[in-house]
Amino acid sequence: MNGNSALLDSNIIIYLSKREVPLSFLDQFDTHYISVITYMEVLGYQFRDSKEEEFIREMLEIFSVLFIDQKIADMAIEIRKKQRIKLPDAIIAATAKVLDLCLVTRNIDDFKKVEIQIANPFD
């Protein structure tokens, strides 16, 4: 994978579903991924109704889901030891770092101490 590939944070999936981030923002990236953590966080959200959940599920099918392997787990541990960020955020950051992905998130403060490329569609 390369730096022209995006890893979408959970908040971006929600913003996309609410049309607060235009899909065209993603055109700058060749490929789009989500972490299994994002998949779980988004589907663990309390939906207003079954239509909203169905829409989110269909949207998630667009993105390839990246699972945690040993390299990502080890990097998440290293990040947690140095930065003391929440485990889900450490796993997402580790996934971006190990696979050389640009993390697309609005929560810049959660990741700013980790050496990864970050894009905020609200900037």
N, C-alpha and C positions, 0 to 999 in steps of 0.2 A: 504494500500500500504506500501511498505517497502523501506529501503535504497538500495535494490538491483534492484530497478526499476529506469529507466532513463526518464528524461524530456528533450527532444531535443530542443535546441534554434534554431531560424530561420537560423542562419548562418550554422549550422550543416546540415540542410536539403539541403541547396544550395551546400555545400561541398560534401555531399553524391551524389547529382545529377550530379556533375561534376567529380565524382570519385576521389576527392582529399582526402577523408576520406574513408578508406576501410570499407565495411559493417561488416567485422569481428570484428571491434572495438566494435560494439554493442553486440557481443556475451557474454561479461562479465555481461550483465544485463539480468534479467529474463523477464522483460516487458519493453515496450517502449511507451512513451506518448509524445504528443505535446499539448501545450496550444492553446486555440482558438486564442490567440494573434499571435502565430507562424503561425497558419493556415492562418490567414488574412494577415500577413506580407508577407509570401511566395507567396500566390496567388495574392497579390497586386504588385508583382515584374513585371517589363516590360520584357516579354519573347522575345527571338529572333524570335521565330516562334511558330506555333500551335503544332508542334511535341514536343518542349521543354515543353510547358505548359501541354500537355497531359501526358508526362513522370512524371512531378512534381505531377500532380493530382493523378496519379496511385501510386506514391510513398507515398503520404500523406495518402492514404487509408490503408496503412500498420499499421499506428500508431493510437492509440485511442486518440481522441480529448477530452481534459479536459476543461470544461467550468467554468466560474467564478461564485462561489456561495458566500454567505455572509461571510463565514470564510476567503476565499481567498481575497475578497474585503477589509475586515477589516485589514487583514495582509498587503495588498498592501498599504493601507493608512498609517499604522504604519511604514512600510519600507520607504515610501516617506518622512514622517516627520523626520525620523532619518538620512537617507542617501542621500536624495535629488537626486535620480536617476530618469530617464525618466519613465513615467507611464507604458508603455509597459514592460519595464524591471522589474519594481516593481511588476507587475502582474505575470510575469513569475517567478520571485524569490519567491513571495508569494505562488504560486502554488507548487513550489518545497518544500518550508518550511512546509506548511500546510499538504501536502500529503506525506512528508518524501521521496522525490525523489531526485536522484542525477541529478543535472543540467549538461547536456553535452553542452559545449559552447567553442568557441575559445576566446570570449570576457570576459576574466577573470576580467579585470579591471572594467567592468560594474557591476560585482556582488561580488567582493572580500570583500566588507564591510558588506555583508549580511551573517548571520550565516546559511549557507547551504552547503551541499556537492557538490563539483564541479569537473567535469572531463573534461580535455582538450585533445582531440585526437591528438593534435599536439605536446604534451609534450613527 
